[in-house]
Every structure is written in structure tokens, then in C-alpha cells.
Amino acid sequence: MTTIDETSFDSAWVEALTVLEMDVATAEAMLDNDHLPSVEDVARMAAWQPPADLGPLPASLVDRAQALANHQRAVAEAVTRAMIANRRHVAALDQIRATPPSRPVYVDLEG
């Protein structure tokens, strides 16, 4: 039989996991859509603090928490790869700017 304390305890964990799932989904969407996050998204994610007094993870939520941890790792790796690619692109552009061509170069935008 579930007591009120156990129910609120589980609810607090469900809420905490839901917030983390939404944050990882936001980060993943930013990667998928190749766009900058809003100021509000950055502020919300930067201000995140773990909930106090959650206690141990209920056994009924272990699979969900493990799936979330795996998803977070995968998105973190994707963010890292995107950052590395971005830095390489910036370095390439800096190199081009540092040594401009001796004559004008035109890019065919029509293909």
C-alpha cells in the first residue's frame, strides 16, 4: 500500500526527471535545428539546481533515470562534436582572412 509520503516522494522524482528530460530535448532540438538557443533557454538551463531532499531514486524510476542518463550522454557527445566542427570552421575562416587571395574570388550561388 502506498502512503501519501511515498506518493509525494515519487512525484518529486517524476517531476525532477521530467525537467531534465525537457532540458535534454531542448539541447537536442538546438542541434537538430542548427540554431542558437533563446536567452531564456540558456538562462533556464544555466540556473538549474538539483532539487533538494529528493532522497534515493525509487526503484520504479530506475529504468527511466538510466534512459535519461544515456540520452544526456549522447546529446553531450553530439554537442561536443558540433563545438569541435564549429571551431574548425572558425579556424578555416580565420586562415582565409589571414591570407586573402591575390585576385577576386567569386562563388557561384546558382550551382
Jmol script that loads the backbone (N, CA, C; Angstrom):
load data "model"
ATOM      1  N   MET A   1       0.841  -1.181   0.000  1.00  0.00           N
ATOM      2  CA  MET A   1       0.000   0.000   0.000  1.00  0.00           C
ATOM      3  C   MET A   1       0.888   1.247   0.000  1.00  0.00           C
ATOM      4  N   THR A   2       0.572   2.206  -0.833  1.00  0.00           N
ATOM      5  CA  THR A   2       1.353   3.424  -0.972  1.00  0.00           C
ATOM      6  C   THR A   2       0.832   4.480  -0.009  1.00  0.00           C
ATOM      7  N   THR A   3       1.746   5.052   0.771  1.00  0.00           N
ATOM      8  CA  THR A   3       1.342   6.119   1.677  1.00  0.00           C
ATOM      9  C   THR A   3       1.446   7.450   0.957  1.00  0.00           C
ATOM     10  N   ILE A   4       0.896   8.496   1.574  1.00  0.00           N
ATOM     11  CA  ILE A   4       0.954   9.829   0.988  1.00  0.00           C
ATOM     12  C   ILE A   4       2.399  10.270   0.851  1.00  0.00           C
ATOM     13  N   ASP A   5       3.238   9.962   1.848  1.00  0.00           N
ATOM     14  CA  ASP A   5       4.647  10.348   1.778  1.00  0.00           C
ATOM     15  C   ASP A   5       5.338   9.684   0.600  1.00  0.00           C
ATOM     16  N   GLU A   6       5.071   8.388   0.391  1.00  0.00           N
ATOM     17  CA  GLU A   6       5.677   7.688  -0.743  1.00  0.00           C
ATOM     18  C   GLU A   6       5.196   8.271  -2.069  1.00  0.00           C
ATOM     19  N   THR A   7       3.935   8.621  -2.142  1.00  0.00           N
ATOM     20  CA  THR A   7       3.379   9.192  -3.366  1.00  0.00           C
ATOM     21  C   THR A   7       4.029  10.534  -3.664  1.00  0.00           C
ATOM     22  N   SER A   8       4.157  11.411  -2.679  1.00  0.00           N
ATOM     23  CA  SER A   8       4.780  12.713  -2.920  1.00  0.00           C
ATOM     24  C   SER A   8       6.267  12.541  -3.206  1.00  0.00           C
ATOM     25  N   PHE A   9       6.904  11.558  -2.571  1.00  0.00           N
ATOM     26  CA  PHE A   9       8.311  11.255  -2.829  1.00  0.00           C
ATOM     27  C   PHE A   9       8.484  10.850  -4.291  1.00  0.00           C
ATOM     28  N   ASP A  10       7.679   9.927  -4.773  1.00  0.00           N
ATOM     29  CA  ASP A  10       7.747   9.503  -6.173  1.00  0.00           C
ATOM     30  C   ASP A  10       7.423  10.659  -7.110  1.00  0.00           C
ATOM     31  N   SER A  11       6.433  11.471  -6.761  1.00  0.00           N
ATOM     32  CA  SER A  11       6.049  12.614  -7.599  1.00  0.00           C
ATOM     33  C   SER A  11       7.190  13.609  -7.743  1.00  0.00           C
ATOM     34  N   ALA A  12       7.924  13.840  -6.653  1.00  0.00           N
ATOM     35  CA  ALA A  12       9.061  14.762  -6.713  1.00  0.00           C
ATOM     36  C   ALA A  12      10.125  14.233  -7.670  1.00  0.00           C
ATOM     37  N   TRP A  13      10.368  12.938  -7.643  1.00  0.00           N
ATOM     38  CA  TRP A  13      11.339  12.344  -8.561  1.00  0.00           C
ATOM     39  C   TRP A  13      10.838  12.393 -10.001  1.00  0.00           C
ATOM     40  N   VAL A  14       9.569  12.116 -10.200  1.00  0.00           N
ATOM     41  CA  VAL A  14       8.989  12.184 -11.548  1.00  0.00           C
ATOM     42  C   VAL A  14       9.135  13.600 -12.092  1.00  0.00           C
ATOM     43  N   GLU A  15       8.848  14.598 -11.276  1.00  0.00           N
ATOM     44  CA  GLU A  15       8.982  15.988 -11.708  1.00  0.00           C
ATOM     45  C   GLU A  15      10.435  16.328 -12.047  1.00  0.00           C
ATOM     46  N   ALA A  16      11.365  15.887 -11.205  1.00  0.00           N
ATOM     47  CA  ALA A  16      12.788  16.168 -11.448  1.00  0.00           C
ATOM     48  C   ALA A  16      13.255  15.525 -12.751  1.00  0.00           C
ATOM     49  N   LEU A  17      12.859  14.277 -12.983  1.00  0.00           N
ATOM     50  CA  LEU A  17      13.248  13.598 -14.223  1.00  0.00           C
ATOM     51  C   LEU A  17      12.603  14.261 -15.438  1.00  0.00           C
ATOM     52  N   THR A  18      11.375  14.708 -15.300  1.00  0.00           N
ATOM     53  CA  THR A  18      10.682  15.371 -16.401  1.00  0.00           C
ATOM     54  C   THR A  18      11.390  16.656 -16.797  1.00  0.00           C
ATOM     55  N   VAL A  19      11.808  17.439 -15.815  1.00  0.00           N
ATOM     56  CA  VAL A  19      12.533  18.686 -16.097  1.00  0.00           C
ATOM     57  C   VAL A  19      13.839  18.375 -16.830  1.00  0.00           C
ATOM     58  N   LEU A  20      14.573  17.377 -16.370  1.00  0.00           N
ATOM     59  CA  LEU A  20      15.828  17.009 -17.034  1.00  0.00           C
ATOM     60  C   LEU A  20      15.578  16.497 -18.453  1.00  0.00           C
ATOM     61  N   GLU A  21      14.516  15.735 -18.640  1.00  0.00           N
ATOM     62  CA  GLU A  21      14.185  15.247 -19.980  1.00  0.00           C
ATOM     63  C   GLU A  21      13.856  16.406 -20.918  1.00  0.00           C
ATOM     64  N   MET A  22      13.152  17.410 -20.413  1.00  0.00           N
ATOM     65  CA  MET A  22      12.820  18.572 -21.243  1.00  0.00           C
ATOM     66  C   MET A  22      14.092  19.344 -21.603  1.00  0.00           C
ATOM     67  N   ASP A  23      15.013  19.464 -20.665  1.00  0.00           N
ATOM     68  CA  ASP A  23      16.260  20.172 -20.947  1.00  0.00           C
ATOM     69  C   ASP A  23      17.099  19.444 -21.996  1.00  0.00           C
ATOM     70  N   VAL A  24      17.193  18.139 -21.903  1.00  0.00           N
ATOM     71  CA  VAL A  24      17.974  17.399 -22.894  1.00  0.00           C
ATOM     72  C   VAL A  24      17.280  17.438 -24.250  1.00  0.00           C
ATOM     73  N   ALA A  25      15.959  17.453 -24.249  1.00  0.00           N
ATOM     74  CA  ALA A  25      15.216  17.568 -25.512  1.00  0.00           C
ATOM     75  C   ALA A  25      15.448  18.942 -26.145  1.00  0.00           C
ATOM     76  N   THR A  26      15.535  19.976 -25.321  1.00  0.00           N
ATOM     77  CA  THR A  26      15.825  21.327 -25.833  1.00  0.00           C
ATOM     78  C   THR A  26      17.212  21.369 -26.457  1.00  0.00           C
ATOM     79  N   ALA A  27      18.192  20.795 -25.778  1.00  0.00           N
ATOM     80  CA  ALA A  27      19.560  20.762 -26.309  1.00  0.00           C
ATOM     81  C   ALA A  27      19.612  19.975 -27.612  1.00  0.00           C
ATOM     82  N   GLU A  28      18.906  18.871 -27.666  1.00  0.00           N
ATOM     83  CA  GLU A  28      18.872  18.050 -28.879  1.00  0.00           C
ATOM     84  C   GLU A  28      18.203  18.799 -30.028  1.00  0.00           C
ATOM     85  N   ALA A  29      17.135  19.525 -29.732  1.00  0.00           N
ATOM     86  CA  ALA A  29      16.444  20.305 -30.765  1.00  0.00           C
ATOM     87  C   ALA A  29      17.348  21.390 -31.317  1.00  0.00           C
ATOM     88  N   MET A  30      18.159  21.993 -30.457  1.00  0.00           N
ATOM     89  CA  MET A  30      19.092  23.020 -30.921  1.00  0.00           C
ATOM     90  C   MET A  30      20.087  22.418 -31.908  1.00  0.00           C
ATOM     91  N   LEU A  31      20.530  21.204 -31.632  1.00  0.00           N
ATOM     92  CA  LEU A  31      21.454  20.538 -32.558  1.00  0.00           C
ATOM     93  C   LEU A  31      20.755  20.177 -33.862  1.00  0.00           C
ATOM     94  N   ASP A  32      19.563  19.626 -33.750  1.00  0.00           N
ATOM     95  CA  ASP A  32      18.821  19.198 -34.936  1.00  0.00           C
ATOM     96  C   ASP A  32      18.452  20.366 -35.831  1.00  0.00           C
ATOM     97  N   ASN A  33      18.088  21.476 -35.218  1.00  0.00           N
ATOM     98  CA  ASN A  33      17.649  22.636 -35.988  1.00  0.00           C
ATOM     99  C   ASN A  33      18.771  23.583 -36.325  1.00  0.00           C
ATOM    100  N   ASP A  34      19.953  23.288 -35.800  1.00  0.00           N
ATOM    101  CA  ASP A  34      21.131  24.088 -36.128  1.00  0.00           C
ATOM    102  C   ASP A  34      20.885  25.570 -35.853  1.00  0.00           C
ATOM    103  N   HIS A  35      20.332  25.865 -34.681  1.00  0.00           N
ATOM    104  CA  HIS A  35      20.053  27.260 -34.348  1.00  0.00           C
ATOM    105  C   HIS A  35      20.535  27.584 -32.943  1.00  0.00           C
ATOM    106  N   LEU A  36      20.638  28.863 -32.679  1.00  0.00           N
ATOM    107  CA  LEU A  36      21.044  29.315 -31.360  1.00  0.00           C
ATOM    108  C   LEU A  36      19.860  29.241 -30.404  1.00  0.00           C
ATOM    109  N   PRO A  37      20.124  28.900 -29.149  1.00  0.00           N
ATOM    110  CA  PRO A  37      19.038  28.870 -28.168  1.00  0.00           C
ATOM    111  C   PRO A  37      18.612  30.291 -27.821  1.00  0.00           C
ATOM    112  N   SER A  38      17.406  30.389 -27.314  1.00  0.00           N
ATOM    113  CA  SER A  38      16.935  31.695 -26.855  1.00  0.00           C
ATOM    114  C   SER A  38      17.656  32.047 -25.556  1.00  0.00           C
ATOM    115  N   VAL A  39      17.665  33.308 -25.245  1.00  0.00           N
ATOM    116  CA  VAL A  39      18.274  33.766 -23.999  1.00  0.00           C
ATOM    117  C   VAL A  39      17.578  33.094 -22.814  1.00  0.00           C
ATOM    118  N   GLU A  40      16.278  32.948 -22.919  1.00  0.00           N
ATOM    119  CA  GLU A  40      15.512  32.326 -21.835  1.00  0.00           C
ATOM    120  C   GLU A  40      15.909  30.866 -21.640  1.00  0.00           C
ATOM    121  N   ASP A  41      16.103  30.122 -22.738  1.00  0.00           N
ATOM    122  CA  ASP A  41      16.524  28.722 -22.634  1.00  0.00           C
ATOM    123  C   ASP A  41      17.888  28.609 -21.966  1.00  0.00           C
ATOM    124  N   VAL A  42      18.813  29.458 -22.382  1.00  0.00           N
ATOM    125  CA  VAL A  42      20.160  29.416 -21.800  1.00  0.00           C
ATOM    126  C   VAL A  42      20.099  29.756 -20.316  1.00  0.00           C
ATOM    127  N   ALA A  43      19.352  30.789 -19.974  1.00  0.00           N
ATOM    128  CA  ALA A  43      19.238  31.190 -18.571  1.00  0.00           C
ATOM    129  C   ALA A  43      18.613  30.090 -17.725  1.00  0.00           C
ATOM    130  N   ARG A  44      17.576  29.459 -18.260  1.00  0.00           N
ATOM    131  CA  ARG A  44      16.894  28.392 -17.507  1.00  0.00           C
ATOM    132  C   ARG A  44      17.823  27.211 -17.279  1.00  0.00           C
ATOM    133  N   MET A  45      18.543  26.805 -18.327  1.00  0.00           N
ATOM    134  CA  MET A  45      19.432  25.657 -18.184  1.00  0.00           C
ATOM    135  C   MET A  45      20.630  25.984 -17.297  1.00  0.00           C
ATOM    136  N   ALA A  46      21.133  27.198 -17.396  1.00  0.00           N
ATOM    137  CA  ALA A  46      22.291  27.586 -16.588  1.00  0.00           C
ATOM    138  C   ALA A  46      21.926  27.708 -15.115  1.00  0.00           C
ATOM    139  N   ALA A  47      20.691  28.070 -14.832  1.00  0.00           N
ATOM    140  CA  ALA A  47      20.261  28.274 -13.450  1.00  0.00           C
ATOM    141  C   ALA A  47      19.797  26.987 -12.781  1.00  0.00           C
ATOM    142  N   TRP A  48      19.778  25.878 -13.506  1.00  0.00           N
ATOM    143  CA  TRP A  48      19.262  24.627 -12.951  1.00  0.00           C
ATOM    144  C   TRP A  48      20.058  24.220 -11.722  1.00  0.00           C
ATOM    145  N   GLN A  49      19.359  23.846 -10.716  1.00  0.00           N
ATOM    146  CA  GLN A  49      19.944  23.310  -9.496  1.00  0.00           C
ATOM    147  C   GLN A  49      19.245  22.000  -9.189  1.00  0.00           C
ATOM    148  N   PRO A  50      19.979  20.999  -8.730  1.00  0.00           N
ATOM    149  CA  PRO A  50      19.297  19.748  -8.384  1.00  0.00           C
ATOM    150  C   PRO A  50      18.309  19.983  -7.254  1.00  0.00           C
ATOM    151  N   PRO A  51      17.156  19.355  -7.339  1.00  0.00           N
ATOM    152  CA  PRO A  51      16.177  19.515  -6.264  1.00  0.00           C
ATOM    153  C   PRO A  51      16.763  19.031  -4.934  1.00  0.00           C
ATOM    154  N   ALA A  52      16.436  19.725  -3.894  1.00  0.00           N
ATOM    155  CA  ALA A  52      16.936  19.352  -2.566  1.00  0.00           C
ATOM    156  C   ALA A  52      16.046  18.268  -1.963  1.00  0.00           C
ATOM    157  N   ASP A  53      16.644  17.449  -1.158  1.00  0.00           N
ATOM    158  CA  ASP A  53      15.912  16.469  -0.344  1.00  0.00           C
ATOM    159  C   ASP A  53      15.097  15.462  -1.152  1.00  0.00           C
ATOM    160  N   LEU A  54      15.603  15.058  -2.307  1.00  0.00           N
ATOM    161  CA  LEU A  54      14.870  14.045  -3.073  1.00  0.00           C
ATOM    162  C   LEU A  54      15.015  12.666  -2.452  1.00  0.00           C
ATOM    163  N   GLY A  55      16.137  12.419  -1.850  1.00  0.00           N
ATOM    164  CA  GLY A  55      16.367  11.091  -1.307  1.00  0.00           C
ATOM    165  C   GLY A  55      16.736  10.119  -2.411  1.00  0.00           C
ATOM    166  N   PRO A  56      16.769   8.842  -2.103  1.00  0.00           N
ATOM    167  CA  PRO A  56      17.157   7.837  -3.101  1.00  0.00           C
ATOM    168  C   PRO A  56      16.117   7.701  -4.215  1.00  0.00           C
ATOM    169  N   LEU A  57      16.602   7.336  -5.385  1.00  0.00           N
ATOM    170  CA  LEU A  57      15.727   7.131  -6.541  1.00  0.00           C
ATOM    171  C   LEU A  57      14.810   5.941  -6.284  1.00  0.00           C
ATOM    172  N   PRO A  58      13.499   6.120  -6.459  1.00  0.00           N
ATOM    173  CA  PRO A  58      12.589   4.978  -6.297  1.00  0.00           C
ATOM    174  C   PRO A  58      12.891   3.895  -7.340  1.00  0.00           C
ATOM    175  N   ALA A  59      12.781   2.675  -6.930  1.00  0.00           N
ATOM    176  CA  ALA A  59      13.074   1.542  -7.815  1.00  0.00           C
ATOM    177  C   ALA A  59      12.226   1.581  -9.081  1.00  0.00           C
ATOM    178  N   SER A  60      11.015   2.093  -8.982  1.00  0.00           N
ATOM    179  CA  SER A  60      10.115   2.137 -10.137  1.00  0.00           C
ATOM    180  C   SER A  60      10.602   3.115 -11.212  1.00  0.00           C
ATOM    181  N   LEU A  61      11.553   4.007 -10.870  1.00  0.00           N
ATOM    182  CA  LEU A  61      12.030   5.011 -11.823  1.00  0.00           C
ATOM    183  C   LEU A  61      13.456   4.757 -12.302  1.00  0.00           C
ATOM    184  N   VAL A  62      14.051   3.647 -11.898  1.00  0.00           N
ATOM    185  CA  VAL A  62      15.441   3.356 -12.267  1.00  0.00           C
ATOM    186  C   VAL A  62      15.611   3.273 -13.781  1.00  0.00           C
ATOM    187  N   ASP A  63      14.742   2.562 -14.465  1.00  0.00           N
ATOM    188  CA  ASP A  63      14.870   2.424 -15.926  1.00  0.00           C
ATOM    189  C   ASP A  63      14.746   3.781 -16.625  1.00  0.00           C
ATOM    190  N   ARG A  64      13.809   4.598 -16.175  1.00  0.00           N
ATOM    191  CA  ARG A  64      13.629   5.928 -16.764  1.00  0.00           C
ATOM    192  C   ARG A  64      14.867   6.794 -16.521  1.00  0.00           C
ATOM    193  N   ALA A  65      15.397   6.762 -15.314  1.00  0.00           N
ATOM    194  CA  ALA A  65      16.585   7.559 -14.993  1.00  0.00           C
ATOM    195  C   ALA A  65      17.795   7.082 -15.800  1.00  0.00           C
ATOM    196  N   GLN A  66      17.931   5.771 -15.983  1.00  0.00           N
ATOM    197  CA  GLN A  66      19.058   5.247 -16.767  1.00  0.00           C
ATOM    198  C   GLN A  66      18.930   5.647 -18.231  1.00  0.00           C
ATOM    199  N   ALA A  67      17.720   5.582 -18.762  1.00  0.00           N
ATOM    200  CA  ALA A  67      17.494   6.007 -20.148  1.00  0.00           C
ATOM    201  C   ALA A  67      17.807   7.493 -20.308  1.00  0.00           C
ATOM    202  N   LEU A  68      17.421   8.297 -19.328  1.00  0.00           N
ATOM    203  CA  LEU A  68      17.711   9.727 -19.364  1.00  0.00           C
ATOM    204  C   LEU A  68      19.219   9.971 -19.320  1.00  0.00           C
ATOM    205  N   ALA A  69      19.917   9.271 -18.447  1.00  0.00           N
ATOM    206  CA  ALA A  69      21.374   9.432 -18.352  1.00  0.00           C
ATOM    207  C   ALA A  69      22.047   9.064 -19.675  1.00  0.00           C
ATOM    208  N   ASN A  70      21.597   7.995 -20.303  1.00  0.00           N
ATOM    209  CA  ASN A  70      22.150   7.595 -21.604  1.00  0.00           C
ATOM    210  C   ASN A  70      21.868   8.656 -22.666  1.00  0.00           C
ATOM    211  N   HIS A  71      20.664   9.200 -22.655  1.00  0.00           N
ATOM    212  CA  HIS A  71      20.277  10.235 -23.619  1.00  0.00           C
ATOM    213  C   HIS A  71      21.110  11.500 -23.399  1.00  0.00           C
ATOM    214  N   GLN A  72      21.296  11.876 -22.134  1.00  0.00           N
ATOM    215  CA  GLN A  72      22.116  13.045 -21.822  1.00  0.00           C
ATOM    216  C   GLN A  72      23.550  12.865 -22.334  1.00  0.00           C
ATOM    217  N   ARG A  73      24.108  11.680 -22.131  1.00  0.00           N
ATOM    218  CA  ARG A  73      25.471  11.405 -22.621  1.00  0.00           C
ATOM    219  C   ARG A  73      25.553  11.531 -24.137  1.00  0.00           C
ATOM    220  N   ALA A  74      24.571  10.978 -24.824  1.00  0.00           N
ATOM    221  CA  ALA A  74      24.569  11.028 -26.284  1.00  0.00           C
ATOM    222  C   ALA A  74      24.458  12.469 -26.784  1.00  0.00           C
ATOM    223  N   VAL A  75      23.598  13.259 -26.166  1.00  0.00           N
ATOM    224  CA  VAL A  75      23.447  14.657 -26.583  1.00  0.00           C
ATOM    225  C   VAL A  75      24.702  15.453 -26.237  1.00  0.00           C
ATOM    226  N   ALA A  76      25.304  15.179 -25.083  1.00  0.00           N
ATOM    227  CA  ALA A  76      26.547  15.864 -24.710  1.00  0.00           C
ATOM    228  C   ALA A  76      27.656  15.557 -25.718  1.00  0.00           C
ATOM    229  N   GLU A  77      27.733  14.323 -26.171  1.00  0.00           N
ATOM    230  CA  GLU A  77      28.726  13.963 -27.193  1.00  0.00           C
ATOM    231  C   GLU A  77      28.431  14.686 -28.505  1.00  0.00           C
ATOM    232  N   ALA A  78      27.167  14.783 -28.863  1.00  0.00           N
ATOM    233  CA  ALA A  78      26.797  15.494 -30.098  1.00  0.00           C
ATOM    234  C   ALA A  78      27.117  16.977 -29.979  1.00  0.00           C
ATOM    235  N   VAL A  79      26.885  17.569 -28.823  1.00  0.00           N
ATOM    236  CA  VAL A  79      27.222  18.974 -28.606  1.00  0.00           C
ATOM    237  C   VAL A  79      28.739  19.159 -28.732  1.00  0.00           C
ATOM    238  N   THR A  80      29.497  18.246 -28.164  1.00  0.00           N
ATOM    239  CA  THR A  80      30.957  18.319 -28.252  1.00  0.00           C
ATOM    240  C   THR A  80      31.422  18.250 -29.703  1.00  0.00           C
ATOM    241  N   ARG A  81      30.846  17.326 -30.465  1.00  0.00           N
ATOM    242  CA  ARG A  81      31.214  17.219 -31.885  1.00  0.00           C
ATOM    243  C   ARG A  81      30.860  18.497 -32.642  1.00  0.00           C
ATOM    244  N   ALA A  82      29.698  19.069 -32.345  1.00  0.00           N
ATOM    245  CA  ALA A  82      29.283  20.314 -33.006  1.00  0.00           C
ATOM    246  C   ALA A  82      30.225  21.456 -32.645  1.00  0.00           C
ATOM    247  N   MET A  83      30.661  21.512 -31.397  1.00  0.00           N
ATOM    248  CA  MET A  83      31.591  22.562 -30.979  1.00  0.00           C
ATOM    249  C   MET A  83      32.932  22.412 -31.687  1.00  0.00           C
ATOM    250  N   ILE A  84      33.407  21.185 -31.811  1.00  0.00           N
ATOM    251  CA  ILE A  84      34.686  20.941 -32.496  1.00  0.00           C
ATOM    252  C   ILE A  84      34.577  21.350 -33.960  1.00  0.00           C
ATOM    253  N   ALA A  85      33.484  20.971 -34.606  1.00  0.00           N
ATOM    254  CA  ALA A  85      33.282  21.349 -36.009  1.00  0.00           C
ATOM    255  C   ALA A  85      33.220  22.861 -36.151  1.00  0.00           C
ATOM    256  N   ASN A  86      32.531  23.510 -35.238  1.00  0.00           N
ATOM    257  CA  ASN A  86      32.431  24.967 -35.276  1.00  0.00           C
ATOM    258  C   ASN A  86      33.800  25.609 -35.141  1.00  0.00           C
ATOM    259  N   ARG A  87      34.606  25.119 -34.213  1.00  0.00           N
ATOM    260  CA  ARG A  87      35.953  25.676 -34.024  1.00  0.00           C
ATOM    261  C   ARG A  87      36.813  25.460 -35.258  1.00  0.00           C
ATOM    262  N   ARG A  88      36.663  24.323 -35.903  1.00  0.00           N
ATOM    263  CA  ARG A  88      37.418  24.063 -37.137  1.00  0.00           C
ATOM    264  C   ARG A  88      36.995  25.025 -38.237  1.00  0.00           C
ATOM    265  N   HIS A  89      35.699  25.268 -38.333  1.00  0.00           N
ATOM    266  CA  HIS A  89      35.205  26.202 -39.348  1.00  0.00           C
ATOM    267  C   HIS A  89      35.730  27.611 -39.087  1.00  0.00           C
ATOM    268  N   VAL A  90      35.703  28.026 -37.835  1.00  0.00           N
ATOM    269  CA  VAL A  90      36.214  29.356 -37.489  1.00  0.00           C
ATOM    270  C   VAL A  90      37.702  29.441 -37.813  1.00  0.00           C
ATOM    271  N   ALA A  91      38.455  28.396 -37.486  1.00  0.00           N
ATOM    272  CA  ALA A  91      39.888  28.390 -37.789  1.00  0.00           C
ATOM    273  C   ALA A  91      40.129  28.478 -39.292  1.00  0.00           C
ATOM    274  N   ALA A  92      39.328  27.765 -40.075  1.00  0.00           N
ATOM    275  CA  ALA A  92      39.471  27.818 -41.533  1.00  0.00           C
ATOM    276  C   ALA A  92      39.153  29.220 -42.052  1.00  0.00           C
ATOM    277  N   LEU A  93      38.098  29.822 -41.538  1.00  0.00           N
ATOM    278  CA  LEU A  93      37.762  31.185 -41.957  1.00  0.00           C
ATOM    279  C   LEU A  93      38.850  32.174 -41.545  1.00  0.00           C
ATOM    280  N   ASP A  94      39.392  32.010 -40.356  1.00  0.00           N
ATOM    281  CA  ASP A  94      40.480  32.884 -39.909  1.00  0.00           C
ATOM    282  C   ASP A  94      41.688  32.749 -40.827  1.00  0.00           C
ATOM    283  N   GLN A  95      41.965  31.543 -41.260  1.00  0.00           N
ATOM    284  CA  GLN A  95      43.096  31.309 -42.168  1.00  0.00           C
ATOM    285  C   GLN A  95      42.861  31.987 -43.516  1.00  0.00           C
ATOM    286  N   ILE A  96      41.639  31.894 -44.015  1.00  0.00           N
ATOM    287  CA  ILE A  96      41.305  32.535 -45.289  1.00  0.00           C
ATOM    288  C   ILE A  96      41.436  34.044 -45.157  1.00  0.00           C
ATOM    289  N   ARG A  97      40.950  34.590 -44.052  1.00  0.00           N
ATOM    290  CA  ARG A  97      41.050  36.038 -43.831  1.00  0.00           C
ATOM    291  C   ARG A  97      42.501  36.487 -43.680  1.00  0.00           C
ATOM    292  N   ALA A  98      43.333  35.643 -43.102  1.00  0.00           N
ATOM    293  CA  ALA A  98      44.732  35.991 -42.869  1.00  0.00           C
ATOM    294  C   ALA A  98      45.534  36.019 -44.170  1.00  0.00           C
ATOM    295  N   THR A  99      45.121  35.220 -45.136  1.00  0.00           N
ATOM    296  CA  THR A  99      45.829  35.165 -46.420  1.00  0.00           C
ATOM    297  C   THR A  99      44.820  35.327 -47.544  1.00  0.00           C
ATOM    298  N   PRO A 100      44.377  36.558 -47.788  1.00  0.00           N
ATOM    299  CA  PRO A 100      43.387  36.762 -48.851  1.00  0.00           C
ATOM    300  C   PRO A 100      43.980  36.374 -50.208  1.00  0.00           C
ATOM    301  N   PRO A 101      43.130  35.931 -51.119  1.00  0.00           N
ATOM    302  CA  PRO A 101      43.611  35.554 -52.447  1.00  0.00           C
ATOM    303  C   PRO A 101      44.178  36.776 -53.181  1.00  0.00           C
ATOM    304  N   SER A 102      45.062  36.501 -54.126  1.00  0.00           N
ATOM    305  CA  SER A 102      45.699  37.585 -54.861  1.00  0.00           C
ATOM    306  C   SER A 102      44.750  38.237 -55.867  1.00  0.00           C
ATOM    307  N   ARG A 103      43.686  37.555 -56.197  1.00  0.00           N
ATOM    308  CA  ARG A 103      42.701  38.141 -57.110  1.00  0.00           C
ATOM    309  C   ARG A 103      41.306  37.820 -56.565  1.00  0.00           C
ATOM    310  N   PRO A 104      40.297  38.555 -57.025  1.00  0.00           N
ATOM    311  CA  PRO A 104      38.948  38.326 -56.511  1.00  0.00           C
ATOM    312  C   PRO A 104      38.466  36.894 -56.779  1.00  0.00           C
ATOM    313  N   VAL A 105      37.749  36.383 -55.852  1.00  0.00           N
ATOM    314  CA  VAL A 105      37.184  35.041 -55.964  1.00  0.00           C
ATOM    315  C   VAL A 105      35.673  35.172 -55.870  1.00  0.00           C
ATOM    316  N   TYR A 106      34.990  34.529 -56.787  1.00  0.00           N
ATOM    317  CA  TYR A 106      33.548  34.601 -56.817  1.00  0.00           C
ATOM    318  C   TYR A 106      32.975  33.206 -56.549  1.00  0.00           C
ATOM    319  N   VAL A 107      31.867  33.173 -55.849  1.00  0.00           N
ATOM    320  CA  VAL A 107      31.203  31.918 -55.543  1.00  0.00           C
ATOM    321  C   VAL A 107      29.927  31.848 -56.337  1.00  0.00           C
ATOM    322  N   ASP A 108      29.743  30.740 -57.041  1.00  0.00           N
ATOM    323  CA  ASP A 108      28.540  30.528 -57.832  1.00  0.00           C
ATOM    324  C   ASP A 108      27.433  30.057 -56.911  1.00  0.00           C
ATOM    325  N   LEU A 109      26.508  30.921 -56.615  1.00  0.00           N
ATOM    326  CA  LEU A 109      25.409  30.580 -55.727  1.00  0.00           C
ATOM    327  C   LEU A 109      24.278  29.842 -56.425  1.00  0.00           C
ATOM    328  N   GLU A 110      24.281  29.861 -57.738  1.00  0.00           N
ATOM    329  CA  GLU A 110      23.227  29.193 -58.503  1.00  0.00           C
ATOM    330  C   GLU A 110      23.510  27.715 -58.704  1.00  0.00           C
ATOM    331  N   GLY A 111      24.737  27.302 -58.525  1.00  0.00           N
ATOM    332  CA  GLY A 111      25.081  25.885 -58.556  1.00  0.00           C
ATOM    333  C   GLY A 111      25.415  25.368 -59.879  1.00  0.00           C
TER     334      GLY A 111
END
end "model"
wireframe off; spacefill off
backbone 0.3
color backbone group
